[in-house]
């Protein structure tokens, strides 16, 4: 008997891995032995606690490579864990399903945490009532077309200042701060296809500077191409002035806050009708 893992990444790519010393094929997936997968003890518990186990393996250009792990392509991937008779693959059971959690890389090896389905219960799945908008710019609720040139620019890294900031060409026609809180997606270089939140977009004397919230998994280099979309602070004012999209605003700006609960009554607004009636009697 042996364990087999089927991994479905968020980009739709399906891969199979096994701890057996030979490849195994079933259910339309070939489970490769070259990754050297091994697993810790599977932990199951009653109730809603998150079940988990750790999987260790070797990085391989044919299966898993460091670039894909660093780029986050295996983050939150759906995983199916099978217990299989390698001599007769029809004799197998699906022991656990879940999602990848924390992934660590050390030299030529990696370690990934697999979390049970109950991990989804700790994530927000419905709307939250708040003063600001809860939509994501460009999604089905917002309805802004981010493919339009007004809200989307294409640029190239000109000079690198730090792991998170650089000057850029190609987006000089946009006003300063236009891409604040937006999304930058690399279209060339080793980080191609990955996206990062934009912290600040500054245009000063014709020089355009982009600062990211986080550094990419790979060191930024001059010549990298990217697309960047307009950001939104999710306020009524910005939705109106920047996007002209108030009809689709998903916040509740008039919602009373905690100050409405703890404030004292206004003595000048007290109804004195009952005391007047009592005096007349």
C-alpha positions, 0 to 999 in steps of 0.5 A: 500500500502507498499514498498518492496525492492529486493536486489541482492548482488554482490555475487548473493544472492537475498533478499527481505524486506518490511515495511509491518507488514507481509511477502509478496511474489511475482515474486519468492521472499519473502519480509520479514517484520522482518527487520523493513524496513522504508524509507525516501522520494524518491527524483527524479530529471530531468536531470542526477542528482543522485536520492536517498533515505535512508532506515533504518532497524533493524539487524536480524540474519535471514535477515541482520546481522552486520557481513555481513554489516561489511564485505561489502557484501551489498556494491554496491548491485542492489536494486529494489523498488516496490510500492505494494498493500499488499492485492493483490500483482499483483497490483504493480509497480517498482518505482526505481532501483539503487545501495546501497551507504553509509551504517552506523550501529548504535547498532542494527540498520542500515541505507543504501543509495540507489542511482539511476542508473545515479550514474554509469555515474560518474564512469569510464567505458572505457579505460584510456590512460596513461603510466602505464597499466590499466589492473588488474593483472589476468583479461582477459586483463592481462591474468596472471594465478593467480592460479599458485603457482608462483603468489599465496601463502597460509598462516596463521597469526602467530602474530598480530602487529597492526590492519593492520599488522601481521607476517605470515607462509606458504609464506616464499619461496617468495621474499620480496615485491613479494606480494606488491600491491597484494590482500589478501583474508581471507579463515577462520575467521569471515572475510572469503571471503573478500579481502583487498589490500596489502601495503607491504610484507617484508621478513627479516631473515626468518620472513615474515610480511604483511601490509594491506592498510586498517584494516579488519572489524574484528580484525585480530587474530592468526590462520586466513588463507588467500590466497595472490596474487602477485601485480604489479606496472603496469610499463613496467619493472615490467610486463617484469621482474616479469610476462614476460607478455609484450605482454599483457601490456596495457599502453602507456609508449611512450605517450608524457606528458604535458612537450611536450606541453609547451616546447619551440622550439629548435633554433638549429633545425630551418629551414633556407631555406626560408631566404637563398632563400630570400637573393639569390633573 
